Amino acid sequence: MNWILKFLPADKRALLELAIRITGSLNTAAERKAVADYGVKMLLDGKVSIGEWARFGSKLGILTGKH
């Protein structure tokens, strides 16, 4: 996969690397697909509500509340 990244423009490469890191904690392909599908749906209208961000973070397992 790393060799593919070398052919992408720096901005696209950075975005893909971010997506890989964000979804890295998900255990199965089904979980990753569910998060990707939700993210695409969430962004369809070009606006994201606070609730949508919270649900997205929750699905990713990165939103856990105050510590």
N, CA, C and O atoms as a MOPAC input file, in Angstrom:
PM7 MOZYME 1SCF
protein

 N      0.81900 1    -1.19100 1     0.00000 1
 C      0.00000 1     0.00000 1     0.00000 1
 C      0.86300 1     1.25500 1     0.00000 1
 O      0.51600 1     2.24200 1    -0.64900 1
 N      1.97200 1     1.22900 1     0.71400 1
 C      2.82700 1     2.42500 1     0.78400 1
 C      3.34800 1     2.85200 1    -0.58100 1
 O      3.51700 1     4.04500 1    -0.83300 1
 N      3.60100 1     1.90100 1    -1.45400 1
 C      4.11600 1     2.27200 1    -2.77000 1
 C      3.05900 1     3.00300 1    -3.58300 1
 O      3.39300 1     3.84300 1    -4.41800 1
 N      1.78400 1     2.69200 1    -3.34900 1
 C      0.70100 1     3.38600 1    -4.03300 1
 C      0.63400 1     4.84300 1    -3.56800 1
 O      0.40800 1     5.75000 1    -4.36900 1
 N      0.83400 1     5.05500 1    -2.26700 1
 C      0.76500 1     6.40300 1    -1.70900 1
 C      1.78200 1     7.33700 1    -2.35000 1
 O      1.52500 1     8.53400 1    -2.48200 1
 N      2.92400 1     6.80900 1    -2.74500 1
 C      3.97800 1     7.63500 1    -3.33400 1
 C      3.54800 1     8.29900 1    -4.64600 1
 O      4.09600 1     9.33000 1    -5.03700 1
 N      2.56200 1     7.69900 1    -5.31800 1
 C      2.10700 1     8.24100 1    -6.58900 1
 C      1.01800 1     9.29300 1    -6.44300 1
 O      0.64000 1     9.92400 1    -7.43100 1
 N      0.51100 1     9.49200 1    -5.24900 1
 C     -0.54500 1    10.47200 1    -5.01200 1
 C      0.04700 1    11.84700 1    -4.71200 1
 O      1.14500 1    11.94500 1    -4.16600 1
 N     -0.67300 1    12.89700 1    -5.06500 1
 C     -0.23200 1    14.23400 1    -4.65700 1
 C     -0.19400 1    14.30700 1    -3.12500 1
 O     -0.93200 1    13.59000 1    -2.44900 1
 N      0.65400 1    15.16200 1    -2.59100 1
 C      0.87100 1    15.24500 1    -1.13900 1
 C     -0.41700 1    15.47800 1    -0.36500 1
 O     -0.60200 1    14.89300 1     0.70200 1
 N     -1.31600 1    16.32000 1    -0.87700 1
 C     -2.55200 1    16.58600 1    -0.14200 1
 C     -3.45100 1    15.36000 1    -0.07700 1
 O     -4.04100 1    15.07600 1     0.96600 1
 N     -3.55800 1    14.63400 1    -1.18000 1
 C     -4.37400 1    13.40900 1    -1.20300 1
 C     -3.74300 1    12.32500 1    -0.33900 1
 O     -4.44500 1    11.59100 1     0.35700 1
 N     -2.43400 1    12.22700 1    -0.38600 1
 C     -1.71400 1    11.24300 1     0.42800 1
 C     -1.95400 1    11.50400 1     1.91600 1
 O     -2.19200 1    10.57300 1     2.68500 1
 N     -1.89000 1    12.76800 1     2.31200 1
 C     -2.11200 1    13.11900 1     3.71500 1
 C     -3.53500 1    12.76000 1     4.15300 1
 O     -3.73700 1    12.24900 1     5.25400 1
 N     -4.51000 1    13.02700 1     3.29500 1
 C     -5.90000 1    12.70000 1     3.62600 1
 C     -6.10300 1    11.19200 1     3.74600 1
 O     -6.79400 1    10.72600 1     4.65200 1
 N     -5.50900 1    10.43800 1     2.84100 1
 C     -5.62900 1     8.98300 1     2.89500 1
 C     -4.94200 1     8.41600 1     4.13100 1
 O     -5.47100 1     7.51100 1     4.77800 1
 N     -3.77500 1     8.94000 1     4.45800 1
 C     -3.07900 1     8.49400 1     5.66800 1
 C     -3.89200 1     8.80600 1     6.92300 1
 O     -3.92700 1     8.00600 1     7.85800 1
 N     -4.54400 1     9.97000 1     6.94200 1
 C     -5.41300 1    10.32700 1     8.06500 1
 C     -6.57900 1     9.34400 1     8.17200 1
 O     -6.89000 1     8.86200 1     9.26100 1
 N     -7.21600 1     9.05300 1     7.05100 1
 C     -8.33900 1     8.10900 1     7.05000 1
 C     -7.90400 1     6.72500 1     7.54100 1
 O     -8.62900 1     6.07300 1     8.29200 1
 N     -6.73900 1     6.28900 1     7.12300 1
 C     -6.23100 1     4.98400 1     7.55600 1
 C     -5.98700 1     4.97800 1     9.05400 1
 O     -6.32900 1     4.00600 1     9.72800 1
 N     -5.40500 1     6.03900 1     9.58800 1
 C     -5.15900 1     6.10800 1    11.03700 1
 C     -6.45500 1     6.17600 1    11.83400 1
 O     -6.58900 1     5.52500 1    12.86900 1
 N     -7.41000 1     6.96600 1    11.34900 1
 C     -8.67700 1     7.11800 1    12.05800 1
 C     -9.41900 1     5.78600 1    12.11600 1
 O     -9.98000 1     5.42800 1    13.15100 1
 N     -9.42000 1     5.06100 1    11.01400 1
 C    -10.14900 1     3.79300 1    10.98200 1
 C     -9.32500 1     2.61400 1    11.46400 1
 O     -9.81900 1     1.48700 1    11.50200 1
 N     -8.08300 1     2.85700 1    11.83100 1
 C     -7.19300 1     1.78000 1    12.26100 1
 C     -7.65200 1     1.03600 1    13.49500 1
 O     -7.24800 1    -0.10700 1    13.70900 1
 N     -8.48300 1     1.65300 1    14.31000 1
 C     -8.94100 1     0.98600 1    15.52700 1
 C    -10.14700 1     0.08600 1    15.29600 1
 O    -10.56600 1    -0.64400 1    16.19300 1
 N    -10.70200 1     0.14200 1    14.09100 1
 C    -11.85200 1    -0.70900 1    13.78100 1
 C    -11.35500 1    -2.11100 1    13.45200 1
 O    -10.34200 1    -2.28000 1    12.77400 1
 N    -12.07800 1    -3.11300 1    13.94000 1
 C    -11.57900 1    -4.48700 1    13.86800 1
 C    -11.92100 1    -5.24500 1    12.59800 1
 O    -11.16800 1    -6.13100 1    12.19100 1
 N    -13.01500 1    -4.92500 1    11.97600 1
 C    -13.44300 1    -5.73100 1    10.82800 1
 C    -13.69800 1    -4.85900 1     9.60600 1
 O    -13.88400 1    -3.64600 1     9.70300 1
 N    -13.69900 1    -5.51600 1     8.46600 1
 C    -14.01600 1    -4.82100 1     7.21700 1
 C    -15.43900 1    -4.27400 1     7.26400 1
 O    -15.71100 1    -3.19800 1     6.73300 1
 N    -16.34100 1    -5.01000 1     7.89600 1
 C    -17.73100 1    -4.56000 1     8.00800 1
 C    -17.82800 1    -3.27300 1     8.82300 1
 O    -18.59400 1    -2.37500 1     8.47200 1
 N    -17.05400 1    -3.17600 1     9.91500 1
 C    -17.04500 1    -1.95000 1    10.72200 1
 C    -16.49300 1    -0.78100 1     9.91000 1
 O    -17.04500 1     0.31900 1     9.94700 1
 N    -15.41500 1    -1.01500 1     9.18300 1
 C    -14.82400 1     0.05300 1     8.37100 1
 C    -15.79300 1     0.51100 1     7.28200 1
 O    -15.90700 1     1.70900 1     7.02300 1
 N    -16.48700 1    -0.42300 1     6.64800 1
 C    -17.45400 1    -0.07500 1     5.61500 1
 C    -18.62100 1     0.70900 1     6.20000 1
 O    -19.07800 1     1.68200 1     5.59900 1
 N    -19.10600 1     0.29600 1     7.36700 1
 C    -20.21700 1     1.00100 1     8.01500 1
 C    -19.83800 1     2.44400 1     8.33300 1
 O    -20.64200 1     3.35500 1     8.13400 1
 N    -18.62600 1     2.65600 1     8.82500 1
 C    -18.15900 1     4.01100 1     9.13900 1
 C    -18.01300 1     4.82600 1     7.86300 1
 O    -18.41900 1     5.98700 1     7.81600 1
 N    -17.43600 1     4.22700 1     6.83000 1
 C    -17.26900 1     4.94200 1     5.56000 1
 C    -18.62700 1     5.31700 1     4.97200 1
 O    -18.82000 1     6.44400 1     4.51500 1
 N    -19.56100 1     4.37700 1     4.98400 1
 C    -20.90400 1     4.65200 1     4.46200 1
 C    -21.57400 1     5.77700 1     5.23800 1
 O    -22.20000 1     6.65700 1     4.64800 1
 N    -21.44400 1     5.74700 1     6.56400 1
 C    -22.04500 1     6.80800 1     7.37700 1
 C    -21.38400 1     8.15000 1     7.06300 1
 O    -22.07000 1     9.16200 1     6.92000 1
 N    -20.05900 1     8.15900 1     6.95500 1
 C    -19.34300 1     9.40200 1     6.67000 1
 C    -19.75600 1    10.00400 1     5.33700 1
 O    -19.94900 1    11.21600 1     5.24000 1
 N    -19.89300 1     9.18200 1     4.31500 1
 C    -20.30900 1     9.67400 1     3.00300 1
 C    -21.72200 1    10.24200 1     3.09100 1
 O    -21.99300 1    11.32400 1     2.56900 1
 N    -22.62200 1     9.51400 1     3.75000 1
 C    -24.00700 1     9.98100 1     3.90600 1
 C    -24.04300 1    11.29400 1     4.69000 1
 O    -24.79100 1    12.21300 1     4.35500 1
 N    -23.22100 1    11.36400 1     5.73500 1
 C    -23.17500 1    12.54400 1     6.59100 1
 C    -22.76200 1    13.78000 1     5.79400 1
 O    -23.23600 1    14.88200 1     6.07300 1
 N    -21.90100 1    13.61300 1     4.82600 1
 C    -21.35700 1    14.74500 1     4.07400 1
 C    -22.10800 1    15.07600 1     2.78600 1
 O    -21.70800 1    15.99100 1     2.06700 1
 N    -23.18100 1    14.35900 1     2.47800 1
 C    -23.89700 1    14.56200 1     1.21800 1
 C    -24.37100 1    15.99100 1     1.00700 1
 O    -24.26500 1    16.51800 1    -0.10000 1
 N    -24.88600 1    16.61800 1     2.04200 1
 C    -25.41400 1    17.97400 1     1.87400 1
 C    -24.35500 1    19.05700 1     2.11600 1
 O    -24.65400 1    20.24800 1     2.02700 1
 N    -23.13600 1    18.64800 1     2.41700 1
 C    -22.05900 1    19.60900 1     2.63000 1
 C    -22.06200 1    20.25700 1     3.99700 1
 O    -21.26000 1    21.15000 1     4.26800 1
 N    -22.95800 1    19.81500 1     4.85800 1
 C    -23.05000 1    20.35100 1     6.21400 1
 C    -23.06600 1    19.18600 1     7.19400 1
 O    -23.64900 1    18.13500 1     6.92400 1
 N    -22.41900 1    19.38900 1     8.33100 1
 C    -22.37400 1    18.34800 1     9.35500 1
 C    -22.78200 1    18.96800 1    10.68500 1
 O    -22.18200 1    19.94000 1    11.14400 1
 N    -23.80400 1    18.39300 1    11.29000 1
 C    -24.25400 1    18.90800 1    12.58300 1
 C    -23.36000 1    18.35700 1    13.69500 1
 O    -22.60400 1    17.40600 1    13.49400 1
 N    -23.46200 1    18.96400 1    14.84700 1
 C    -22.70000 1    18.49200 1    16.00600 1
 C    -23.08600 1    17.05400 1    16.33500 1
 O    -22.22900 1    16.23400 1    16.66300 1
 N    -24.37400 1    16.75400 1    16.24700 1
 C    -24.84600 1    15.39800 1    16.51400 1
 C    -24.27000 1    14.37900 1    15.54200 1
 O    -23.91200 1    13.26700 1    15.93100 1
 N    -24.18200 1    14.77200 1    14.26000 1
 C    -23.59900 1    13.87200 1    13.25600 1
 C    -22.12000 1    13.61800 1    13.54500 1
 O    -21.64800 1    12.48700 1    13.44000 1
 N    -21.38700 1    14.68500 1    13.91200 1
 C    -19.97200 1    14.50200 1    14.26500 1
 C    -19.83600 1    13.56900 1    15.45600 1
 O    -18.95400 1    12.71200 1    15.49800 1
 N    -20.73100 1    13.75300 1    16.42700 1
 C    -20.68400 1    12.90600 1    17.62400 1
 C    -20.95900 1    11.44900 1    17.26600 1
 O    -20.26000 1    10.55600 1    17.74600 1
 N    -21.95700 1    11.19700 1    16.43700 1
 C    -22.25400 1     9.81700 1    16.02500 1
 C    -21.08700 1     9.23400 1    15.23000 1
 O    -20.74000 1     8.06500 1    15.39800 1
 N    -20.48500 1    10.04500 1    14.36800 1
 C    -19.34600 1     9.58400 1    13.57300 1
 C    -18.17500 1     9.20800 1    14.49000 1
 O    -17.58000 1     8.14000 1    14.34800 1
 N    -17.85800 1    10.10000 1    15.42600 1
 C    -16.78000 1     9.81800 1    16.38100 1
 C    -17.07400 1     8.58800 1    17.21800 1
 O    -16.17100 1     7.81100 1    17.52800 1
 N    -18.32600 1     8.41200 1    17.58200 1
 C    -18.71600 1     7.24500 1    18.36200 1
 C    -18.54200 1     5.96800 1    17.55100 1
 O    -18.05000 1     4.96600 1    18.06900 1
 N    -18.93800 1     5.99600 1    16.29500 1
 C    -18.79200 1     4.82800 1    15.43000 1
 C    -17.31800 1     4.46500 1    15.24100 1
 O    -16.96600 1     3.29500 1    15.09200 1
 N    -16.46400 1     5.49300 1    15.25000 1
 C    -15.02100 1     5.27300 1    15.10400 1
 C    -14.36800 1     4.80800 1    16.40100 1
 O    -13.24500 1     4.30300 1    16.39400 1
 N    -15.06900 1     4.97900 1    17.50000 1
 C    -14.49200 1     4.61700 1    18.79000 1
 C    -13.50700 1     5.65500 1    19.29500 1
 O    -12.71200 1     5.36900 1    20.19000 1
 N    -13.54800 1     6.87300 1    18.72600 1
 C    -12.59500 1     7.90600 1    19.14600 1
 C    -13.23000 1     8.97800 1    19.99700 1
 O    -12.53600 1     9.83700 1    20.54100 1
 N    -14.55100 1     8.93600 1    20.12000 1
 C    -15.25700 1     9.92600 1    20.92200 1
 C    -15.74000 1     9.23500 1    22.19700 1
 O    -16.68100 1     8.44200 1    22.18000 1
 N    -15.07300 1     9.55600 1    23.29200 1
 C    -15.39900 1     8.86000 1    24.53700 1
 C    -15.87900 1     9.80000 1    25.63200 1
 O    -16.19400 1     9.34000 1    26.73000 1
 N    -15.94500 1    11.08200 1    25.37500 1
 C    -16.39900 1    12.02400 1    26.40000 1
 C    -15.24900 1    12.56000 1    27.21200 1
 O    -14.08200 1    12.32900 1    26.89600 1
 N    -15.59500 1    13.29100 1    28.28100 1
 C    -14.56300 1    13.90100 1    29.12600 1
 C    -13.83000 1    12.84900 1    29.95300 1
 O    -14.40400 1    11.84500 1    30.37500 1
 N    -12.54900 1    13.11400 1    30.16900 1
 C    -11.71200 1    12.21800 1    30.99600 1
 C    -11.28200 1    12.92400 1    32.23600 1
 O    -10.57400 1    12.34700 1    33.06100 1

